[in-house]
Every structure is written in C-alpha cells, then in structure tokens.
Amino acid sequence: MQGLMQDRPLEIGALMRRAERMFAHKPVVTGTVGGETTAAWGEVIGRARRVGAALDTLEVPVGARVATFAWNTQRHVELYLGVPSTGRVLHTVNHRLFTRDLAHILSDAEADVVFVDRSLMATVWDVVAETANVRWVVVMDDGAPGPLPDDPRVLDYEELLDRIPQGRESTHSVTDENAAASLCYTSGTTGRPKGVLYSHRSIVLHALLLLGADTFGIRERDVVMPIVPMFHVNAWGLPYAALMSGAALVLPGPAMKPQELADRLERHRVTFTAGVPAIWRGLEPLLATHDLSSLRMIVSGGSALPETLSRAWEEAIGLPISGSWGMTECSPLVAAGRLASALDDRSADERRSLVGLPGPTVPLVDVRVVDDEGRPVPYDGSVSGELQVAGPTIASGYLGTDAGADSFTADGWLRTGDIATLDEYGYVRIVDRTKDVIKSGGEWISSVTLENGLMDHPLVQEAAVIGVPDERWGERPLAYVVPVTGADLDETELRRHLAGRVASWWVPDRFAFLDQIPKTATGKFAKAALRSRVRATDTDHRPL
C-alpha cells in the first residue's frame, strides 16, 4: 500500500519561493576590499531569477554546466540560486588549484559559460580562454583594477542583468528533484580531481540537516558568516541553509585578512561561523581586541582541530570551537561536534575535547568502520578501520563513466579513505588518512595524533607529520614544525613534550623547522609537497 501524500519535488526553487514570501527583508552583506555592500534576500532572489532569464538569452541549455570563479559574495549567491533553479548545473571551481587541474576540470565538466570575479580574471583567464567548450565569460566587476581581455565572449554581469526586465523569469524550471543541481570537484590530493554531482534533493536535504538542533541549529534569528569558501562544496551548504531558515547572511568577499574578518564578525554581531583551522588560528591574536560575544557556534572542518586552538578561543571569548567532519562526496557534512547528554559528567577539559571532535553523525547518513577484510569492527571507540558512509546526501559515483569506481564498495558505500573509530554514542574519531598513516615495524602510527600532540605545545603554531623510509623499521615519522613567531624551540623540548602523550616509539626520529607548512587549495596540509621535499634529500632523509 502506498502512502497518500503529495509528490512535490525537493528543489532549490521551493526554497527561493518561501524565502521571498517570508524573509525578503533579511540582509545579505558582502565584504569588499574597501568596505561592504548590503542587499536583502528579496532583492537577491529577484536578481537570481533574472540570472536564469539571462541564461535563456545566452541560449544556455538545460543541464549545461555554468562554472564560477568567485569569492563569497552576493552575486555568487545569485548564481547559487539562479543557475540550478532553472535546470542548469552550478559548477563552482576553486581558482587556487594548479593550472593543469583547472584545465582538466573545465574540460571534463564541459563548462558552457564561466562567471568570474574581476579580481580573479588575471589568475584564471589563460586557462578559461584555452578551454574550447566555453562559449561565454561573464565578468562580475568587484572593483579590481586592470583591463579586461579583448574577446567577444566576455560580457559584463550587471549589463547582462540590465537586459532582463524586472520580474521576468526563465522559461525553465525543475520538476525532478533528482536532476543535477551543482557540481564540485575534489581537491585532487590522491590523483586527478573528480566531479561530484549533487542533485536538488541532496542539496535540500543537506540544508535541512544543517537546521537540526544537534547539527548546526541554523535558525531565522541567526547571522551566518561562512568563511569556508563558496567555491568548495557549496560553502558546506550554509548559503542554502541560511536561505531555508531566513537567517541573515554575511559574506566576506575577497576581504579575507584576519583583521577584516574579525571586524566583520564583531560589526554584524555574527552568531554562527565556519571555516578551516587556519582561519581560527589567524584570528586568535585578535580575540582580545574584538567583542565576539554574539557568537553561539564556531565550526571548524577540513582538518583536525588542535586542542590548544579551541582552548585559546574558549579562554578568550568563553566559547570553544566545534569540530566537524565531511567530504566533497558527502555534500559535505557527516558529523558535527556536540556534547552528548550521557557525557555531561566529564570535566571541562574533556567536554571541550569532545565538542572539538568530528562528533556524532548527522541524521539520514549511515556510517560503518570496517577492517582490512571489510568486516565491521566493534563500536567501542578503540578499534579502528576504514570509515565508510552511505545516505541520500552521499555520492553514488563520480562524473564520468568509470571515474573513481574503486572509491565505492560492491554494496554501494563510499570508501572515505579515512581511518577512524566509532563509539557507542556515535562519535567519530579520525585516526588518520589511509595514505598518511605510518607503518613502523609492522605497527601503525597515527600522524594526526602526533600532529595534535605537537600543536598542543604553546610554542608550536603548526605541525605536520609524514612517514619516511627507514631501513630497519620500514617507515619512521618525520615532523615538520612551525614555531610561534620568536619562539626558541628545539627537538629536545618537543620530544620532552610528547613523552607521556604518545607511545615512546611513536616519537619522531627527526624534526624539521619551517616558516610555514605548505597547504592545499582547500587549506589542508599539503603532505604530498612535504614528501617531495624528502625525496630531494640526502641518504638519511634529512630535509634540505
């Protein structure tokens, strides 16, 4: 027997219609290099509808990929809405990737139109110009200096919208919730970037998950500032969650310096913000000079959250940083840090540590941890294995016929490549990446645990650990450390610090001190670059 419920599609246009009726007055702020602009959700949605109509005039077909090279801005939000709501596919592209990866992505996705912030034109124009499938390049003028290319394909965003009368909409709409809505490529840390194709259904469900009280609890009263970039995994779905809930939205634009971010958090009384650990580390010295008492939740993701960093924020503003975990393939959120009621009796330090973990998994997403033979391990928080996930917000494959088929199990679960544990309360603890775990003398060493242990030292700003070949043990850990500016730090002190925190045989044989650790385009430690340094060394693997 079938249920007697209406069959209405979960699609982005439905979010726009509700917000237009109920939240048209709520502000959307965009930071600029010299200041900021303010609009309201009603205006943003109206302009998004004109974007869809403009794509009609450019003869962009339904299903075509519309690429964006853009910061977190109002115009980018307009594209987030106007492109998918008219049946096209929003294709956000990370301008920080290598040129060869950008060329592969634009060609692989067969991008038909590219929207570019003027401040990014110099960075991406050469690769865009050489991509044969790109018919139009629409420039969003953010005030950056410099001439534009003399190319008949180049159009101006505002002039394009001015051609569309107020109130005019696209002739296209979405009736199938499983239709493609958005495309984002992985960062390519384990090979060529692979395309993850989100559906309208997955985006709406993921946004709804972010409104859950035990997830992020995004609500109408919130002022949401996503510092995580909109060119990566839909800014963790936060623009859609803000639209769904009617929250005010504050977007940093290209003004990403710590002082600019801190000023904007304070001035707009932001209540919820999210970014990678490097952002929170950069803001830490400014906490004493800014009133951030409006914040109710600060979420960190992308890499492990150092305990010392969360402690520093809690001591400065009374609020620890919350952890999270996800992947491009997961829309991205799978787990969000919180304190389970069964753990209320823990000490203050233990509670902060628990909140800083990836945390319990979100509703609708199934997770399992399996051993090398594919058998589930006990959920005791101790036995580790590969973390695998499944659910309506999880990818079932990659764009292309055979791309990344080995990333999925025979029964349809996504193999995350992370080594993790699960406990009886659902807490996920990431032990390491399968490609980063170090096997020494037949036993595993967690690079993540070593990194967190090192970053718990007050004079360590950042630390990354990799395995290097060793004739006796197979592999041994090598630690790259960035000391706090002006700190007097040596190997002896670091070894003393690690004693008692990790097993004695885990302590790295060697330490290398750097001014900064190289990062990937998404802000993670670029361990491939560190391994390349090791390959360019003398016979005992000491860095040059």
C-alpha positions in Angstrom: 0.0 0.0 0.0 1.3 3.4 -1.0 1.0 6.5 1.2 -1.4 9.2 0.2 1.0 12.2 0.3 1.6 14.9 -2.3 4.6 14.2 -4.6 6.3 17.6 -4.6 10.0 17.8 -5.7 12.6 18.9 -3.2 14.3 21.6 -5.3 16.0 24.9 -4.8 13.2 26.9 -6.4 11.0 25.9 -3.5 13.5 27.4 -1.0 13.5 30.6 -3.1 9.7 31.0 -3.1 9.4 30.5 0.6 12.2 33.0 1.4 10.7 35.5 -1.0 7.4 35.4 0.9 8.8 35.3 4.5 12.3 36.6 4.6 12.5 39.2 1.8 13.6 41.9 4.3 16.5 39.9 5.9 20.0 41.3 5.0 22.7 39.8 2.8 26.0 41.6 3.4 29.1 41.3 1.2 32.6 42.4 2.2 34.8 44.2 -0.3 38.4 45.3 -0.1 37.3 48.9 0.6 34.1 48.3 2.6 30.9 46.3 2.0 27.5 46.2 0.3 24.1 45.3 1.7 21.1 43.9 0.0 18.1 41.9 1.2 17.0 38.3 0.4 14.1 39.6 -1.6 16.4 41.6 -3.9 18.9 38.7 -4.1 16.2 36.3 -5.2 14.8 38.7 -7.7 18.2 39.1 -9.3 18.7 35.4 -9.2 15.6 35.0 -11.3 17.0 37.5 -13.8 20.2 35.4 -13.9 18.1 32.4 -15.0 16.4 34.5 -17.7 19.8 35.9 -18.8 21.0 32.3 -19.3 18.0 31.8 -21.6 19.1 34.8 -23.7 22.6 33.2 -24.0 20.9 30.0 -25.1 22.4 28.0 -22.3 20.6 24.7 -22.4 19.0 22.9 -19.5 21.7 20.6 -17.9 24.6 22.7 -19.1 27.4 23.4 -16.6 27.7 27.0 -15.6 31.1 27.5 -14.0 32.0 30.1 -11.4 35.3 31.5 -10.2 34.1 33.7 -7.4 34.6 34.7 -3.7 31.8 34.6 -1.1 29.6 37.4 -2.4 26.0 38.3 -3.1 26.5 37.8 -6.8 27.8 34.3 -6.1 24.7 33.6 -4.1 22.6 34.8 -7.0 24.3 32.2 -9.2 23.8 29.6 -6.4 20.0 30.2 -6.9 19.5 31.3 -10.5 21.5 28.6 -12.2 20.1 25.4 -10.6 16.6 26.7 -10.2 16.3 26.9 -14.0 17.7 23.4 -14.7 21.3 24.3 -15.3 24.1 22.9 -13.2 26.1 25.3 -11.0 29.8 24.3 -11.3 31.9 26.1 -8.6 35.6 26.0 -9.3 38.5 26.5 -6.9 40.8 29.1 -8.5 43.6 28.0 -6.2 44.1 24.7 -7.9 47.1 24.1 -10.3 46.5 25.3 -13.9 46.6 21.7 -15.2 43.8 20.8 -12.8 41.7 23.8 -13.7 42.1 22.9 -17.4 41.1 19.3 -16.7 38.1 20.4 -14.6 36.7 22.9 -17.1 37.1 20.4 -20.0 35.9 17.4 -18.1 32.7 19.3 -16.9 32.2 20.7 -20.4 31.6 24.1 -18.9 29.4 26.2 -21.3 29.5 29.6 -19.5 32.0 30.8 -16.9 31.3 33.6 -14.4 34.4 35.2 -13.0 35.0 37.9 -10.3 37.1 40.6 -11.9 39.7 40.3 -9.2 40.3 36.7 -10.3 40.5 37.3 -14.1 44.3 37.5 -14.1 44.5 34.2 -12.3 42.2 32.1 -14.5 41.8 33.9 -17.8 44.6 32.0 -19.7 43.1 28.6 -18.8 39.5 29.8 -19.5 40.5 31.3 -22.8 42.0 28.0 -23.9 39.0 25.8 -23.0 37.3 25.1 -26.3 33.8 24.3 -24.8 33.5 27.7 -23.1 31.1 29.9 -25.1 30.7 32.9 -22.8 32.8 34.5 -20.0 30.7 36.8 -17.7 32.8 39.2 -15.6 31.4 40.2 -12.2 33.1 43.6 -11.6 34.2 43.8 -7.9 36.3 46.9 -8.4 39.6 45.2 -9.1 41.9 47.3 -11.4 43.2 46.2 -14.7 41.9 45.9 -18.3 39.6 43.1 -19.4 40.5 40.8 -22.3 39.5 42.0 -25.7 37.5 38.9 -26.5 33.9 38.8 -28.0 33.0 36.1 -25.5 33.5 38.5 -22.5 30.3 40.0 -21.1 29.6 42.2 -18.0 27.4 40.7 -15.3 25.4 43.9 -14.5 24.9 44.8 -18.2 23.7 41.2 -18.8 21.1 41.5 -15.9 20.1 45.0 -17.1 18.9 43.4 -20.4 16.3 41.5 -18.4 13.2 43.4 -17.3 12.3 43.4 -13.6 10.1 40.5 -12.8 11.0 38.4 -15.8 11.9 34.8 -15.1 13.4 31.9 -17.0 11.1 29.7 -19.1 12.7 26.7 -17.4 12.0 25.2 -14.0 12.8 22.0 -12.2 10.3 19.2 -11.8 12.6 16.3 -11.0 14.3 16.5 -7.6 16.9 14.0 -8.7 18.1 16.4 -11.5 21.6 17.6 -11.2 21.9 21.0 -9.4 25.5 21.5 -8.5 29.0 20.2 -9.4 32.1 20.3 -7.3 35.4 18.7 -8.0 37.6 17.0 -5.3 40.8 18.7 -4.5 42.8 16.1 -6.3 45.0 15.1 -3.3 45.0 11.5 -4.4 45.0 11.9 -8.2 43.1 14.0 -10.7 40.2 16.0 -9.3 36.9 14.0 -9.7 33.5 15.6 -10.2 30.8 15.2 -7.5 27.4 15.9 -9.0 24.8 17.0 -6.4 21.1 16.7 -7.0 18.4 19.2 -5.9 17.2 16.5 -3.5 20.6 16.1 -1.9 21.1 19.9 -1.5 17.7 20.5 0.1 18.1 17.5 2.5 21.6 18.6 3.4 20.4 22.2 4.1 17.6 20.8 6.2 20.2 18.8 8.2 22.1 22.0 9.0 19.0 23.4 10.6 18.9 20.5 13.1 19.4 21.4 16.7 22.0 18.7 17.2 23.9 19.7 14.0 24.4 23.5 13.4 20.9 24.6 14.5 20.7 27.3 11.8 17.6 29.4 12.5 15.9 32.6 11.4 17.4 34.6 14.3 21.0 33.7 13.2 23.5 35.9 11.4 25.5 33.3 9.5 29.0 34.1 8.2 30.5 31.3 6.1 34.3 31.8 5.9 34.6 28.4 4.2 34.7 29.3 0.5 31.7 29.1 -1.7 33.9 27.6 -4.4 34.3 24.5 -2.4 31.4 22.1 -1.5 28.8 24.8 -1.7 30.4 26.5 1.3 29.4 23.5 3.4 25.7 24.1 2.3 25.5 27.2 4.5 24.1 29.7 1.9 21.2 27.2 1.2 20.7 26.7 5.0 20.5 30.5 5.5 18.0 30.8 2.7 15.9 27.9 4.0 15.8 29.3 7.6 15.7 33.0 6.7 18.9 33.8 8.6 20.9 36.9 7.7 24.0 36.2 5.7 27.3 37.9 6.0 29.8 37.1 3.2 33.5 38.2 3.5 34.1 38.5 -0.3 37.8 38.9 -1.1 38.4 40.7 2.3 39.9 37.6 3.9 42.6 39.1 6.1 42.2 38.3 9.8 41.6 41.9 10.8 38.9 42.2 8.2 37.2 39.0 9.3 37.3 39.9 12.9 35.9 43.4 12.3 33.1 41.9 10.2 32.2 39.3 12.9 32.0 42.0 15.5 30.2 44.7 13.5 27.4 42.4 12.3 27.0 40.5 15.6 27.5 37.2 13.8 26.1 34.2 15.7 27.4 31.3 13.5 30.5 31.0 11.5 32.5 28.2 9.9 36.0 27.7 8.4 39.2 25.7 8.5 41.6 25.7 11.5 44.0 28.1 9.7 41.3 30.8 9.8 40.7 30.4 13.6 44.5 30.4 14.2 44.8 33.6 12.3 42.0 35.2 14.3 43.3 34.1 17.7 45.6 37.1 18.3 42.7 39.5 17.6 40.2 38.0 20.1 41.3 40.2 23.0 40.5 43.4 20.9 37.2 42.4 19.5 33.8 41.8 21.0 32.6 38.4 19.6 30.1 37.7 22.4 27.3 37.3 19.8 28.8 34.0 18.6 26.9 30.9 19.7 28.8 28.4 17.5 32.2 28.3 15.7 32.7 25.3 13.5 36.0 24.0 12.2 36.5 21.5 9.5 38.8 20.4 6.7 41.5 19.1 9.0 41.9 18.1 12.6 41.2 20.8 15.2 44.1 21.3 17.6 43.0 21.2 21.2 45.2 24.2 22.1 43.4 26.3 19.5 39.9 25.5 20.8 41.1 26.1 24.4 42.5 29.5 23.4 39.2 30.6 21.9 37.3 29.4 25.0 39.6 31.3 27.3 39.3 34.4 25.2 35.5 34.6 24.4 34.0 31.8 26.6 33.2 29.6 23.6 35.2 26.6 22.3 35.4 25.7 18.6 33.2 22.8 17.5 34.6 20.1 15.3 33.0 18.6 12.2 33.9 16.0 9.5 32.8 15.6 5.9 33.9 15.3 2.3 33.1 16.8 -1.1 31.4 13.5 -1.8 29.2 13.9 1.3 27.6 17.3 0.5 29.8 17.6 2.8 28.7 17.2 6.4 28.7 13.7 8.0 29.4 14.5 11.7 29.1 17.6 13.9 30.7 18.2 17.2 28.5 18.4 20.3 28.3 17.0 23.8 26.0 14.0 24.3 23.9 14.1 27.4 25.4 10.8 28.6 28.8 12.7 28.8 27.7 15.7 30.9 29.7 14.5 33.9 33.0 14.9 32.1 35.5 17.5 33.2 35.6 20.9 31.5 38.7 19.9 29.5 37.1 16.6 28.5 33.9 18.3 27.4 35.8 20.8 25.2 37.8 17.9 23.7 34.6 16.1 22.9 33.0 19.1 21.2 36.2 19.6 19.2 35.9 16.0 17.7 34.2 15.4 14.4 31.4 14.3 16.7 28.3 12.2 16.3 27.0 11.6 12.9 24.1 13.6 11.4 20.6 12.0 10.7 20.0 10.2 7.5 23.7 9.3 7.0 24.8 5.8 7.8 28.4 5.1 8.8 30.4 2.0 9.4 34.0 1.2 10.2 35.5 -1.9 8.6 38.8 -3.8 8.9 41.1 -4.8 6.0 38.8 -7.7 5.2 35.7 -5.5 5.0 34.2 -6.7 8.3 32.6 -4.2 10.7 34.7 -3.5 13.8 33.3 -3.1 17.3 31.9 0.4 18.0 33.9 0.8 21.2 35.9 3.9 20.3 39.1 1.9 20.3 39.3 -0.5 17.3 39.9 1.5 14.1 39.3 0.8 10.5 38.2 2.5 7.3 35.3 4.8 7.6 32.5 4.2 5.1 29.4 6.2 4.6 26.0 5.9 2.8 22.9 8.0 2.6 20.8 10.4 0.5 23.4 13.2 0.7 26.3 10.9 -0.2 27.6 10.5 -3.8 27.0 7.2 -5.6 29.8 7.8 -8.1 31.8 10.4 -9.9 31.0 12.4 -13.1 32.2 10.2 -16.0 31.8 6.5 -16.8 34.5 4.8 -14.7 36.0 7.6 -12.7 36.9 6.6 -9.1 35.0 3.3 -9.2 37.3 1.9 -6.5 36.0 4.5 -4.1 32.8 2.6 -3.7 32.1 -0.8 -2.2 30.2 -3.5 -4.0 27.2 -2.8 -1.8 27.2 0.9 -2.6 29.0 2.6 0.4 31.5 5.4 -0.1 35.1 4.5 1.0 36.2 7.7 2.6 39.9 6.8 2.8 39.9 7.9 6.5 40.9 5.6 9.4 38.5 6.1 12.2 36.8 4.7 15.3 33.2 4.9 16.3 31.9 4.6 19.9 28.6 3.7 21.4 27.4 7.3 21.4 28.1 7.7 17.6 31.2 9.8 18.0 33.5 9.6 15.0 37.2 10.0 15.8 39.5 10.3 12.7 42.8 8.5 13.4 44.4 9.2 10.0 44.1 9.1 6.3 44.9 5.7 4.8 47.6 7.3 2.7 49.0 9.2 5.7 49.1 6.5 8.4 52.7 5.4 9.1 53.6 1.7 9.4 56.7 1.3 11.6 58.0 -2.1 12.5 54.7 -3.6 11.4 52.7 -1.3 13.7 50.6 1.7 12.8 51.4 5.3 13.9 48.8 8.0 13.6 50.1 11.1 12.0 47.0 13.0 13.1 47.6 12.1 16.8 51.2 13.2 16.6 50.3 16.5 14.9 47.7 17.2 17.6 50.2 16.3 20.3 52.8 18.7 18.8 50.3 21.5 18.3 49.3 21.2 22.0 52.7 22.8 22.8 52.2 26.5 23.4 55.2 27.4 21.2 54.1 25.4 18.2 51.9 27.1 15.6 51.5 24.2 13.2 52.8 20.7 12.8 52.6 18.1 10.0 53.9 14.6 10.2 54.8 12.2 7.4 56.4 8.8 7.2 59.8 8.5 5.6 61.6 5.3 4.6 63.7 3.5 7.2 65.9 0.5 6.5 65.2 -1.1 9.9 61.6 -0.2 10.6 60.2 0.3 7.1 58.9 3.8 8.0 59.5 6.3 10.7 57.7 9.6 11.4 59.3 12.9 10.4 57.7 16.0 12.0 57.6 19.4 10.3 57.0 22.2 12.9 56.3 25.9 12.6 57.2 27.6 15.8 55.3 30.6 17.1 57.0 33.8 15.9 60.1 34.5 18.0 59.9 31.2 19.9 63.1 29.4 21.0 62.2 25.8 20.3 64.3 22.7 19.6 64.0 18.9 19.1 64.8 18.1 22.8 61.9 20.2 24.0 59.5 18.7 21.5 60.5 15.1 22.5 60.1 16.0 26.1 56.6 17.4 25.4 55.5 14.3 23.5 56.7 12.0 26.3 53.6 10.5 28.0 51.3 11.9 25.3 52.1 9.2 22.8 53.8 5.8 22.9 57.6 6.3 23.1 58.2 4.5 19.8 55.8 7.0 18.1 58.0 10.0 18.9 59.5 11.2 15.6 63.2 10.4 14.9 63.6 13.8 13.2 62.1 17.3 13.3 62.3 20.0 10.7 61.5 23.6 11.4 59.7 25.6 8.7 58.4 29.2 8.4 55.1 27.7 7.1 53.7 24.4 6.1 52.5 24.2 2.5 48.7 24.0 2.1 46.4 22.5 -0.5 43.9 24.6 -2.3 41.4 23.9 0.4 43.6 24.8 3.3 44.8 21.3 4.4 48.4 20.4 5.0 50.0 19.5 1.6 51.7 16.3 2.7 52.5 15.5 -0.9 54.6 18.6 -1.1 56.4 17.6 2.2 57.0 14.1 0.8 58.6 15.8 -2.3 60.9 17.6 0.0 62.0 14.3 1.5 62.7 12.9 -2.0 65.1 15.8 -2.6 67.3 14.9 0.4 70.5 13.1 1.3 70.6 9.4 2.1 69.4 9.7 5.7 66.2 11.6 4.6 67.1 14.8 6.4 65.3 17.8 4.7 67.5 20.1 2.7 
